[in-house]
Amino acid sequence: MGCFECCIKCLGGVPYASLVATILCFSGVALFCGCGHVALTGTVTILETHFSKVTTDHAMLTDVIQLMQYVIYGIASFFFLYGIILLAEGFYTTSAVKELHSEFKTTICGRCISGMFVFLTYILGVAWLGVFGFSAVPVFLFYNMWSTCATMRTTMANLTNIDSICVDVRQYGIIPWTATPGKACGSTLGDICNTSEFYLSYHLYIVACAGAGATVIALIHFLMILSANWAYLKDASQMHAYQDIKMKEERELQDITSRSKECLNSYT
């Protein structure tokens, strides 16, 4: 076999579907974790500077955000390892790789592992649907603030008192009602929308939400791949069992034929 034929055969053993799903999963998790971490830091800066100047008023929120950032570290590490495992499982169940090993046989343990990955990926997919919905909440809050600032720049807003246009963060439950000042009105609100922290956090939350959506799509892709691989392993196991029975029957038939010939020869 030449070098070109060997390369073609090796490329045929690559599970391209699993590879695409892995790349999409890594990209989505990286966008969600990286952008979400930076956006949370910017959110704390905005709250401390403009909405809650007393540290005790937002102490719990700060602790929750720090906890979420640590959770982001864990999510990134876990999905890096889990994506590599699923990619390795894709290589394991690729039919082209199996052709390279003529003595390959599926086992009950292998099928159980594939079934376990199907169940675990389904649970993770449902969990990431919740994460995707949760990541849309800060996008909605920042969009409300951004749209309010855009309203103040319109012609109708110039005809009225812009100081009557306010955004009260306390109504969202982010900070307690006792927090001061708790809201921003008029020019103060416009200055907040013009800060780099607000602009960066708003767009990072959008990217993080998109990353969570990409991760959901990747897990759905993985779920389809794993289901197909599990069905393939099940069919391969049945085929191997059928071949073993067939070979056993052929050997018994050969033994019977050989004994019949020996009896006939001894009789003659």
C-alpha positions in Angstrom: 0.0 0.0 0.0 1.4 3.4 -1.0 1.6 6.5 1.1 -1.4 8.1 -0.7 -3.7 5.1 -0.1 -2.6 4.9 3.5 -3.5 8.6 4.0 -6.8 8.1 2.4 -7.6 5.2 4.6 -6.5 7.1 7.7 -8.7 10.1 6.7 -11.6 7.7 6.2 -11.3 6.7 9.9 -11.9 10.3 11.2 -15.3 10.8 12.7 -16.1 14.1 11.0 -19.5 14.5 12.6 -18.0 14.1 16.1 -15.1 16.4 15.1 -17.5 19.2 14.0 -19.6 18.8 17.1 -16.5 18.9 19.3 -15.3 22.1 17.6 -18.7 23.7 18.0 -18.9 22.6 21.6 -15.5 24.0 22.5 -16.3 27.3 20.7 -19.6 27.7 22.4 -18.3 26.9 25.9 -15.3 29.2 25.4 -17.5 32.1 24.3 -19.9 31.6 27.1 -17.3 31.2 29.8 -14.9 33.9 28.6 -17.4 36.5 27.7 -19.7 35.7 30.7 -16.8 36.1 33.1 -15.7 39.5 31.9 -19.3 40.7 31.6 -20.1 39.8 35.2 -17.0 41.8 36.3 -18.2 44.8 34.3 -21.7 44.4 35.8 -20.4 44.6 39.3 -18.4 47.8 38.4 -21.5 49.4 37.0 -23.6 48.6 40.0 -21.0 49.8 42.5 -20.4 53.0 40.6 -23.9 54.1 39.7 -26.6 52.1 41.4 -25.4 50.8 44.8 -22.7 52.9 46.4 -23.0 51.3 49.8 -21.1 48.0 49.9 -23.4 46.2 52.2 -26.4 46.7 49.9 -24.9 44.6 47.1 -22.6 42.3 49.2 -24.8 39.2 48.5 -24.9 40.0 44.8 -21.1 40.3 44.7 -20.8 36.9 46.4 -23.2 35.3 44.0 -21.3 36.8 41.0 -18.0 35.5 42.4 -19.6 32.0 42.8 -20.9 32.1 39.3 -17.4 33.0 38.0 -15.9 29.9 39.9 -18.7 27.8 38.3 -17.6 29.1 34.9 -14.1 27.8 35.6 -15.6 24.4 36.4 -17.8 24.4 33.3 -14.9 25.2 31.1 -12.7 22.4 32.5 -15.4 19.8 32.5 -16.5 20.4 28.9 -13.0 20.4 27.7 -12.5 16.9 29.1 -16.0 15.7 28.1 -15.6 16.9 24.5 -12.3 15.0 24.2 -14.0 11.9 25.6 -16.9 12.1 23.2 -14.5 12.6 20.3 -12.5 9.6 21.4 -15.8 7.6 21.5 -16.5 8.8 18.0 -13.2 7.4 16.8 -14.0 4.1 18.7 -17.2 3.6 16.9 -16.3 4.7 13.5 -16.8 1.9 11.0 -13.7 2.9 9.0 -11.5 2.5 12.1 -13.1 -0.9 12.8 -12.0 -2.1 9.3 -8.4 -1.4 10.3 -8.8 -4.0 13.1 -10.2 -7.2 11.7 -10.6 -8.8 15.2 -12.7 -5.9 16.5 -15.6 -7.1 18.6 -18.2 -5.2 20.5 -18.7 -6.0 24.2 -21.5 -5.5 26.6 -19.3 -3.0 28.5 -18.7 -1.0 25.3 -22.4 -0.8 24.6 -23.2 0.2 28.2 -20.6 3.0 28.0 -22.2 4.3 24.8 -25.6 4.2 26.4 -24.3 6.0 29.4 -22.9 8.8 27.1 -26.3 9.1 25.4 -28.0 9.6 28.8 -25.4 12.0 30.1 -25.4 14.1 27.0 -29.2 14.3 27.1 -29.1 15.5 30.7 -26.4 18.1 29.8 -28.4 19.2 26.8 -31.4 19.9 29.0 -29.2 21.7 31.6 -27.7 23.9 28.9 -31.1 24.8 27.6 -31.7 26.3 31.1 -28.3 28.0 30.9 -29.2 29.5 27.5 -32.5 30.9 28.9 -30.7 32.2 32.0 -28.0 33.9 29.9 -30.7 35.8 28.0 -31.9 37.5 31.2 -28.9 40.0 31.4 -29.2 40.6 27.7 -32.8 41.6 28.3 -31.9 43.9 31.2 -29.1 45.7 29.3 -31.3 46.0 26.3 -34.0 47.8 28.3 -31.4 50.2 29.6 -29.9 50.7 26.1 -33.3 51.3 24.6 -34.2 53.8 27.3 -31.0 55.7 26.5 -31.8 55.6 22.8 -35.3 57.0 23.6 -33.7 60.0 25.3 -31.8 60.9 22.1 -35.0 61.0 20.0 -36.8 64.2 19.1 -39.9 63.4 21.3 -37.6 63.1 24.3 -36.2 66.6 23.7 -39.7 68.1 24.0 -40.1 66.7 27.5 -38.1 66.7 30.7 -35.5 63.9 30.2 -35.0 63.8 34.0 -38.3 62.0 34.2 -36.9 59.1 32.1 -35.3 56.6 34.6 -34.1 53.1 34.9 -34.6 51.5 38.4 -32.4 48.4 38.8 -34.1 47.6 42.1 -37.3 46.5 40.4 -35.4 43.6 38.8 -34.5 42.2 42.3 -30.7 42.6 41.6 -30.2 44.9 44.5 -32.5 45.5 47.5 -35.0 48.4 47.6 -33.0 50.0 50.4 -30.0 50.5 48.0 -29.1 54.1 47.2 -29.5 55.6 44.7 -30.9 52.4 43.1 -31.9 54.2 39.9 -30.5 56.5 37.2 -32.3 59.3 35.4 -31.8 61.8 32.6 -28.2 62.8 31.9 -26.9 60.4 34.5 -28.5 57.5 32.7 -27.0 58.8 29.4 -23.6 58.9 30.9 -23.9 55.3 32.1 -24.9 54.1 28.6 -21.8 55.9 27.2 -19.4 54.2 29.5 -17.1 51.5 28.2 -18.2 49.1 30.9 -21.8 49.3 29.8 -21.0 48.9 26.1 -18.6 46.1 26.7 -20.8 44.2 29.1 -23.8 44.5 26.9 -22.2 43.0 23.9 -20.3 40.4 25.9 -23.6 39.1 27.3 -24.9 38.8 23.8 -21.9 36.8 22.7 -22.2 34.7 25.9 -25.8 34.0 25.1 -24.9 33.0 21.5 -22.1 30.7 22.9 -24.7 29.0 25.1 -26.9 28.5 22.1 -24.0 27.0 20.1 -23.3 24.6 23.0 -26.9 23.5 23.0 -26.7 22.8 19.2 -23.4 20.9 19.7 -24.9 18.7 22.5 -27.9 18.0 20.3 -25.5 17.0 17.5 -23.5 14.8 19.9 -26.8 13.2 21.0 -27.7 12.2 17.5 -24.2 10.9 16.9 -24.1 8.9 20.1 -27.5 7.4 19.4 -26.4 6.3 15.9 -23.2 4.9 17.3 -25.0 3.0 20.0 -27.4 1.5 17.4 -24.3 0.6 15.3 -22.7 -1.2 18.2 -25.9 -3.1 18.9 -26.2 -4.2 15.3 -22.5 -5.1 15.2 -22.9 -7.2 18.3 -25.9 -9.1 16.8 -23.9 -9.6 13.6 -20.9 -11.0 15.5 -23.2 -13.4 17.5 -24.8 -14.5 14.2 -21.4 -15.1 12.6 -20.2 -17.1 15.7 -23.3 -19.3 15.5 -22.9 -19.8 11.8 -19.2 -20.7 12.1 -20.1 -23.2 14.9 -22.7 -24.9 12.8 -20.3 -25.1 9.8 -17.7 -26.7 12.0 -20.2 -29.2 13.3 -21.4 -30.0 9.8 -17.8 -30.5 8.7 -17.2 -32.8 11.7 -20.3 -34.8 10.8 -19.2 -35.0 7.1 -15.7 -36.2 8.0 -17.0 -38.8 10.4 -19.4 -40.1 7.8 -16.6 -40.4 5.3 -14.5 -42.3 7.8 -17.3 -44.7 8.6 -17.9 -45.3 4.9 -14.2 -45.9 4.3 -14.0 -48.3 7.2 -17.0 -50.2 5.9 -15.6 -50.5 2.4 
